[in-house]
Amino acid sequence: MTVTNDTVAHALETPELEQPYEELSLKKDEYERIKEVLGRRPTDAELTVYSVMWSEHCSYKSSKTHLRYFGETATEEMNSKILAGIGENAGVVDIGDGNAVTFRVESHNHPSFVEPYQGAATGVGGIVRDIMAMGARPIAVMDQLRFGPADAPDTARVLPGVVHGIGGYGNSLGLPNIGGETVFDPAYAGNPLVNALCVGTLKVEDLKLAFASGTGNKVMLFGSHTGLDGIGGVSVLGSESFEEGAERKLPAVQVGDPFAEKVLIECCLELYAAGVVVGIQDLGGGGLACATSELAAAGDGGMRVNLDNVPLRATDMTAAEILASESQERMCAVVTPENVEKFREICAKWDVTAAEIGEVTDEKDRYVVYHNGELVIDALASTIDEGPVYERPYARPDWQDELQEMAELPRPTDLRQTLLDLVASPALCSRDYITEQYDRYVRGNTVQARHANAGVLRIDEHTHRGVAVSTDASGRYTKLDPNMGARLALAEAYRNVAVTGARPVAITNCLNFGSPEEPAIMWQFREAVHGIADGAVELGIPVSGGNVSFYNQTGEEAILPTPVIGVLGVIDDVRDSIANAAGACGEPEVLILLGETKKEFGGSVYQELAGAELSGLPPQVDLANEKKLVEFFAGNSAITAAHDLSEGGLFQAVFEMLRSSGAGVELDLSKVHEDDFVALLSESASRAVIATTADHFDLVLKRADDHGIPAAVIGTTDDTGEIRLPGVTLPLAELEEAWSATLPDLFNRALGANSVVE
């Protein structure tokens, strides 16, 4: 993206000058609208700023009309604990005792395909700065990853770099990675998904928002210098689908420095504590163009920016390049004149560069930018920030009915081998090869992370109050039924939090879909939004914010529609959280299945393992049953372990519960379903397996009955180290070997003998 410098005066003198708006991913009608808004052709800098701010990534121009449904459906009671919600950098929830938690998940998909390490690393860096911008200290990260087939050559190129990028950046920041998910599917072969989540804590009174207020207040840019990296990240990489050779779009990928970000975190927290910040905005997608125009649009005045004061690390940068650069580790603050010196002192203490680049003016909504002493932007901030709103056509595709017709599913001819293949499948095998690259316990407040249902963190070291966080999604379910698929993702994340003993309090999301210009894609998107919003109302917890990522496709082939849902829960004392490993308490434990098992295999792991085409309906979820599980688990000290049921069904859950302790069990499937095949492998929702000791057995069954939850005793742990079924015995050691070998075998072979993830 090469542009020449330009001024407003020159734009007035040369109205017919041709401009490269298409290279900036602007449509012809959008370019004409910009000229209409300005009353003239834009300068190069203005064209760049509008292209950035009107991109899908920044403006939500194709999704706004549907995202409004979240606000239309949320009740006052649901939002009563939300301190900052949809539209802010991150959602913030009041969790009591003066404490608040902020969390958000965001995509960095296309950059991670182009340059896996930096794409993933800067995805982590960007989401961490979103949390910082709320006035919070980041305390943990999570990730949701989607790749092509595990044995595909390009997966061997992309996955190691992504994993190294996430681990390298997060570990260097000293943030524990407390969970996530990695999925392999051919639909993601040319368009992997890298969704990063961050959690932060703050006191309620320390909340910060992004707005420029107070005439004469100064605009301070602080952090790393501005360079040429990342230019076009949101307008080019984030606003088009991939074609062959897209991995060569390196200039549009940002370059991260986690050590600079670590210093920036501490600097920001001291600035907040000193009370010298009026408004704050991070610089991520859209760079300085986004940060300054959004601050101006959200404030009560206008803004004057002088690009000559921006610290640069490249020479001869044009105004457009300075504004569009997505160089990392930068923040923008609004500071009163009397606090500027204190602001500079704190930045100097942390060796953070700080520069006064502008001020708030009394010209409401007017946004002016100077470069080399000349006026290069003169526009209304609201016209930059709001962008167009499209009512994209949407229609249920003709092929949906045929897709939902369940293809004949072959039953296992060798159940023993099928179960070994199940645990060893790329869908269910151990992710240790990936997660061992991450530090899970840095900072010392991680209570649960590795192999846990949800990440559990202590946020108050005196009261031991904590949070549980989980993220989930199933593109296969959502392809079959977008509304139900989104509800299932919400239900699983909610259930994962519930089985730790925490009470879910808020939802976030990252909605990954194909091109919004395709009516079938927009139908999927609309259905998913309605599924999440209606589901949130049924569960009684709010959607605190989210992110939309469109154009996730290669050519005409879109990814599976993938609405990633994050759920945050609160637990009064993390020492009482429920773990998921059974058989470790020193005495036999009774295993009880909660919930009803039905013959539901549409989109299941077994369907995929059996070689059948994706077809049928996904499991049908009644969210009222999920709420019952919350009431059952919250404060239930009689449970020694719990594990939700999802992909892989009952057998996978029991194996994962027993593997770490080495205990065995003989499963009685007759109380689960009349068909052992269904009992073992169905993926019906609203289910969990719990373990309890004999002295609490009756109490647990009564509690389940009191809450209207079906409960079936399926076995008692023993010291055999085997899972025994009718006619089949499977030693845990054999299952463990199959489960743990898959990814190391695939990726060490692909990368070369004795290689490790780098």
N, C-alpha and C positions, 0 to 999 in steps of 0.2 A: 504494500500500500504506500505509494510514493505520491506526495502532494507538494505543491509549492506554496510558499507563504503568500498571504493575501491580506487585504485590508477592506474595511467597509467602504471607504472612499472608492477604491478600485472596483469593488463589486457594483457600486452605483454607476460607474463609468462604463462598465462592460457587461451589460445585462444579457447578451447573447453568448457569452463565453461558455463553451462546453465543459462540463464537469463530470468526473468519474463516479457518479452516484451508484452505478451498478456494481462497481468494484467494492463498494462499501455495503453491499447487500441491501440497498434501498431500491424500491420499485419506482417505476416512472411516476405513478400517481402520488407516491409519497414525496418524491422530489418536487413535484408541482405544488403539493400542499405546503412544503417548507417555504417555497417562494411566495406563496400566498400569505403565509403567516408573517413573513418578514417584510413583505411589500417590495421585494427585490430578489435577485439571486443571492444565495448564501456565499459568504467567503469560504475559503477552504477549511478554515477552522470551524466555522459554523456548520458546514456540511459534515465534518467529522463528528462534531458533538451531537448533532441530530441523528446521525447514523448510529452512533453508539447508544444514545438514549432511547431511540425508537426501535432498537433491536428487540427480538423476542426475549432475550435474557434480561434486559433492563425494563422494558415497557409492559411485558405481558399482554401485548396487543391482541394476540389470538386467544388468550385464556381468560382475560379479565371478565368477559361477559358471563363465563361459567363460574369463575372463582367467587363472584358476588354471592353465589348460593350459600357459601359458608356463613356470610354475615346475615343473610336473609333467614337462615334456619336456626342460628345460635340463639339461645335464650339468655335473658339477663342473669339468671341464676348460674348458668354454665360459665359466663364470662366474669362472674363476681370476683374471682381470684386472679384474673389476668391483668397484669400491670402494663404490659405492652404486647400487642397482638399483631394480626395480619397487617402487613405494610411496613413494619419496623424491621431493623436488621435481624432481630431474633425475638422469639416469644419469651416473655418473662412471667413467671407464676409466683404468687405469694404462697409460701408453704407454711406460714405460721411462725410465731416467735420472732418476728422481725426479719426473717430470712426469705430470700427469693432465689429461684433457680431459673436460668435461661438456657434454652437449647434450640438448636436448629440443624437441619440437614440440607446440604446443597450439592449440586452436581458439578463435576469437572470431567465430563465424558470425552468430548472431542479432543481437548488437549492431551488427555491421557492415552489416546490412540496415536496421536502424532508423536509425542515424546513421553513415553510412559513414566519415567522417573519424575521429571519436572512437572508433568501434568498432574500426577497424583500428589506430589509434595506440595505444590502450590494450592491444590484443592484443600489440603489440610490447613495450610497457612491462611487461606481466605476465610474458611469457616471459623477459625480461631479468632480472627480479627472481627468478624461479625459479633462474636460473643464479647470481645473486649469493648466494642463500641456501645454496649448496653451498660457499661460501668462495672462489669463483672470480671472476676478472675476465672479464666478457663481452668477446668479441673480434670477433664477427661475427653477422649475422642472415641468414636466408633466408625466403622466403615461398612458400606454395602457395595459389593463388587459383583459384576457380571462379565463373563468372558465367553468366547466361543467354545467349541468342544475342547475338553481337557487335553486331547491328544493332537490338536491342530497346530501346525507350525507357527501361525501368528499368535496363538495363545502363549506359546513358548517365548515369543518376542515381547508380548505386552505384559503378561502377568508378573514375571520377575521384576521388571522395572517399576510397575505399579506398587507392588509389595515393598520394594526397597524404598520407594519414594514416601509411602505412608509411614513406614517404620523409621526411616532416616529423619524425617521432619518431626514427627510426633515424639520420638525418643529424645531428639536433641532439645525439644522444648520442655522435656520433663513432664509430659502428659501421658498418663496411662491409657492404653487402648483396651477398653473394657468389653468389647464384643463386636458383633457384626455378622456378616453372611457372605459367602462366596458361592456363586451359582455358575454352572457351565451349561450353555445351550447354543446350538448352531445359529440361533437368531441374533446372537451378539458377536458373531465372528468378525464382522467388519466395523462394529460400533460397540465397544465395551462400555459398561457403565461403572463410573467411579463416583459414588455418593459418600460424602464425608459428613459426620455429625460431631458437634462439640457441645459439651455441657459446661456451664459456668455458674458460680455462686456470687451473690452480692447481698448486702443489706437493702431492705426495701427503700430506705431513704437515699440510697446511693445510685438509683436508677438514672441513666443518662439517655438522652434522645438526640436524634439527628435533625437539628434545625439551626438556622442562622437568625439570631434575634438581637435587637439593640443597636441602633444607629451608632456608628463609630467603633463598634467592636471589631477586633482584628481576626483575620482568618490566618491560622497558623498551619503550615504543612510541616510534619515532622516524621522522622524515620529515615529510610534509605533514600539515596539519590535517585533521580528519575532518568531512565535510560530508554533504549529502543526495544526492549523485550516486551512481548505481550501485545504489541500493537495489532488491533484487529481481532483480539480474542473473543469479545462478545459479539461484535458486528459481523465478523467473517466466520470464525469457527463455530460460534453458537447459533448461527442463523441460516445454516444451509446443511443439506445432507452430504454425506461423503461419496465421492467418486473414487475410482482407481487412482492411486498415487497421492491420496490425501495425507498420508503419513509424512509427506515432505513439507508440510506447511509449518516449518519450524519457527519462523519469525513471530508467529502469532501465539506462541507458548511462552508463558512467563518463566522466570528463573528465580528460585527461592533461596533464602538464606535463613535457616531456622535459628541460628544464634543471634542474628539481628532481630528476629521476631521475639525471642526470649527477652532480650533487653528492652524491646518496645513494650512488652507486656508489663514489666516492672515499672517502666517509666510512666505508662498510662495510669497504673494503679496509684502511683505517688501523685501524679497530677490531679487525679480525682480526689484523693485524700486531702490535698491542699486546697481544694475548692476553687481552682483557677479555670475550670472548663465550663462554658455555658452550653455549648453543643458539640457533638463529636460525630464523626463519620469515618469509617474505614475506607481505604482505597483498594478496591478489588476489581471486579469486572467493570469496565468503563473508565477506570483510572480517575484522574483529576477532573475530567469532564463530568463524570457521574457524581463524584463527591461534592463538588462545588455547586453544580446546578441543583442537585437534590437539597442541599443545605439551604440554598436561596429560595427554592420553591416552597419549602416547609416553614420558612421564617416569616417575620412580619415586615420585612423591608426588602431591599435589593442587595446586590453584591457587585463589588468591583474587584477584579482579579488582575494582578500584574505578573505575567509569566516570566518576566526578566528576573524575578526573585526566586524562581524555582531552582533548587540545587540540581545540577545535571551531571550525569556521568558519560555523556556523549556530546560531541561538538556539533554545532550547526543544526541543532534540532529545530524544526519548524514549530509553529504554534500548534498545528494539528497533531504533530507527533508528541509534543509535551502533554497535551490534553488527553490523548488516546492511550498513551503508554500505560501498561498494566504492570509496571515494575512493582515488586512486592514489598512488604514490610513498611508500608506508609499509612499515616493517619492524618486527618484534617480536623482541626479544632477551632471553635469560635471562642475568643478570649477577650475580656474587657481590657481596655488600654492600661488600667492600673495594675493588671495582673500579668502583662506581657513579660516583664522582666523576671518575675518569679517563675513563669512558665519556661523561659529560656534557661534559668538557673537549674531547674529540675532536669530538663533535657540534657544540659551540659554535664550534670552529675552522672547521668547514664550514658554519656558519650553518644547521644542521639542528636542528629542534625535537626535544627529547627529554623524555619524561615517564615517571615511575615509576607504572605503573598497577596493579601487583599484586605478588604474591610466591608462591613455591612453598611449600606447606604439607606437614605430615607426615601429612595425612589422605589416604591413598592413593586416587587416582581421583576424589576429591571436587572438584567444580568449582562455586565459588560466585561470584556477581557482585553487586555493590552499586551502587546509583544513588540519588542524593539521600539518602544515608545509610541506605537501606533495602535489604533482601535481595530481589533480583528473579530470581535463578537459584540453585537448589540442586539439583544433579543429579550423576550419575556421568559423568565425561568419556568413559568407554568407551562408554556408551549413546548419547552424542551422535555420537561419532566413527565407530562401527561401522555404524550404520544397518541397515536391513532388507536381506536378500538374497533376490532373487526368482528363482525358477526359471520364467522366462517360457516359455510354450509356443513351440516352433519347429517348422516344417514346410516341406519343399520345396514351393514353390507349384505349383499345377496347370499354370500357363502356362510353366514352365521348359523342359519338353521341346519345346514348340512354338517357343519363343524360340531354342533351340539348333539348330533345323533351318535350315540355311543357305539364305537366299533367293537366287534367281538373280541373279548379279552381272554387269551389262553390262560388256563390255570397251570400252576407249576406241576411239571411232571416229576421233578426231583426237588422236594421242598427244602431239604437240607442245603443243596447247592444254591437254590434260589435265595435263601436267607444269607448265605455267605456272599453271593453276588450283590445282594441288596446293600449290605453294610460296606462293601468294597466299591460300590458304584461312585462315580464322581459326584453324584447328587448328595450322597450321605457319608462319604468317607471322611476320615480325620482331616481337619484343616490345620493341624499342628505345623505342617511344612510352611504354611503361610504365617500363622499367628505367633510362632516362635520367633519371628523377626521383630515382634512388638514387645515393648516393655509394658507389662500389665499392672505392676505394683509400685512404680515410682510415686513419690509423695506419701506413700504409706497409708492411704485411706481406701484402697480397693478391698472390698469385702468378698465380692464374687466377680469373676471374669472368665477364666479359662473353662471351657465346656459348660458354662452356666446357662440357665434359662434366660437370664437378663444380667446386665452389669449392675452391681450394687456398690454404691460409694457412701462412705461416711462424709457428711458435710459439716458436722459440728462435733469436735473432738471432746466436748464436755458432756453434752446430752446424748451423743451417739445417734442423733437424728441423721437420716440418710435418704438417698434416692435410689430407685431402680430404673434402668432405661433399657429398652429393647427396640430394635428395628426389624421389620419383616416385609416381605413382598413375594408374590408368586406371579410371574409373567404368564405361566401356563394356565393357572386358574383364571387370570384376568383376560387372556385371549378367548377363553371359552365363554365367559360371562363377565364383562367389565365391571358391572355394578357389584355382583357377588364376589368377584375376585378382589376388589378393593376392600369390601367388608371383611373378607377372610384375612387379608393382610392386617387390617386394623384389629380383628379379633385375636390373631396370633400374637401380635406385639402386646396387646392388652393382657392376654392370658399369660405370656411369659413374665410380665411384671407381676401379675396377681399371684403366681405360684411361688414367688419369693416372699410373700406375706405383705407386699407393699400395696397401697391403694392408688390406682391410676388417677392422675389429675389433669393431664394435658396431652395433646396430640400435635405432632408436626408431620410434615410430609415432603417428599421430593418426587414429583410426578414426571416420569420419563416415558416419552411417547415419540412416535414418528412425526412425519410432516403434518402440520396443521392445515395444509392446503388440500389434504385428502379427506373427503367427507367421512370415510370409514374411521380414520384416525380420530377425527374430532368427535365422532359418536362415541368411540371408546373412551376418550378423555372426559366427555360430559357425563357418561354413565359412571365412570370411576369417581369423579368429583361428587356426584349425587350419592353414591354408595358411602363415601367417607363422611360427607356432611350429615346425611340421614343417620348413619351409624353412630356418629358422635352424639347426636341428639338422643338416640336410644340408650347410649351408655351414660349420658349425662356429663360428659367432659368436653371441654372446648378444643377446637383446632386453634393453636396459638400462632401459627404461621406456616410457611412452606415455600416451595420453590418449584418452578416448572422448567423442564428441559424438553424442547421440541427438536425436530429434525434429526432424531436418532435413527438413522437408516443409512444404508449403503445403496446408492442408486434408488431403485424402486422398492427394495426390500427393507421393511421397517423391523425394528426390534419387537419382541413381545412387549405389549403394553405393561409397564412396570411401575406401579405406584408404590413407592417405598414409604412405609408408615413408621414413625417413631412414637413411642408412648413413654411418658415420664410418670413414675409413681413415687409416693412418699412413704417411708417407713419410720415409725417413731424411734425405734432402737435397732440399729443394724445387727446388733449381737443376737437378735431374735429372728433374723432373716432365715428363710428355709433354703437349705442347700439341695442339690439334686442327686447326690450320691447315696445310694441305699446299700445296706449291708455292712456299714462301718461303725455301728454303735456298740458292738460287742455282744449283742444278743440277737436272736432271730427277729426279723421284722416281717410284718404282714403287708403284702402289696395289694392295694385296692385301686381298681379302675373307676374313676369318676366320669359320668357322662354316658351318652347312648351311642352305640356303634351301629352304623348302617352300611349297606353295600354302596360305597361311594368311592369310585376309582377314576372319575374324569380328571385328567391333568395330574394324576398321581405319579409317584416315583415308580411304582410297580408297572404302570402302563408304559412308561418310558423304558424300563428295564426289559419288559417283555417284547420290545420291538414294535409295539402297536403305535399307530399314528395318534397324535394328540386329538382327542375327541371327547364328546359327552358333556355333561354338566359338572362343574366343580362341586365339592361338598357344599351343602346348604347350611348356613349358619343362622341361628337365632341368638341375637346378642343379649337377650334376656338371660339366657343360660350362662353367658360369659360373666354377667353381673353377679349371678349366684356364686360362681367360683370365687370372686373377689371376697364376698362376705364369708365364704367358707374358710378361706386361707388367712384372712386378716386376723392377727392376734391368736392364731391357732397353735398353741405350744405342744399339742399332742402329735404333730407330724414331724418325723425325723428326716424325711426327704420328699421331694416332689419333682415331677418332670411333666411338662406339657406334651400332648400328642399332636403331631403335625405331619411333616413329610416322613414317609416310611411307616407310619402307623405305630401300633402297639409294640411290635417286635423291636423296632429301632429304639423306642423310648426305654424299654426294659433293658436292652443291651447297654445303652448309654448310662443308665442308672447304676448298673452292676459292675461295669468294666473297671472302674478305679479301685473298688474294694475287693474284687475277685470273688465275691459271693456268688452262689448259685441259686436256682429256683426251678421248681417244676410248675409250669403254667397250666392252670385250669381254664381252658378257653370256652367251656360249655356255658359259662355265665356271661360271656361277652357277646357271642353271636352263635347261632346254630351252625354256621359254616365256619370252620377253623381258618380257612383262607381269608375270609372277610374279617374275622376277629384279629388276625395277625397283621394284615396289610392295608385295611381300609384307612382312609385319611379323614374320617368324620371330625368335625370341629367340636369345640366346647368340651374337650376331654383332657384328663390328666391322670397320671399314675402317682399314687402317694404311698409312702411307707410309714408304718407306725408299729410300736411295740405292743405286745399282748395286753399289757395293763391299760393301754389307751384305746384298744381296738373298739370296744363297745361305744365309747365316747365319740370316736371319729365317725362311726356309722350313724349314730344318732344325730350328730351335727349335719351330716350330709342329708339325712332324711328331713331334718328341720328346714333345710334350705331348698328342698325339692330337687335334690341332685341324685340321679341313679348311681348306686355304688355296688360294685361287684368284687368280691374277694377273689383274686386270681392266683395267689400262691404265698408261700412263706420262704424267706431266704434261708439258705443253708450254707455249709462250707464245701460244697462239691465243686464250685467253680464252673458249673455247667448250666446252660439253659435247656431244660428238658420239655419237649412237646410230645404229643401222641406220635410214637413211632420215630422220633427224631431227637438226638442228643447233640448239642453243640457246645464244646468247651469254650469258655470265654477267651482262653489263650489263642485258640484258632480264629475266633471272630476278631480279636484284637489285632492279630497279625494281618488279616485281610483288610481290616478297616484302616490300619495305619500305613500300609505299604503303597497305596495307590498313587498319591501325588508325588512322593519321592521317586518312585519308579518312573513315572511319566516325565517329570521335569529334570531329574538328574540325567536321564537318558537323552532328553532333548538338548540339554545344555552341555553335555559331555560328561564323561565319567568323573565321579567325585566332585561334581560341581555343586554349589549351593546357591540359594536365591541371593542375588546381589541387587 
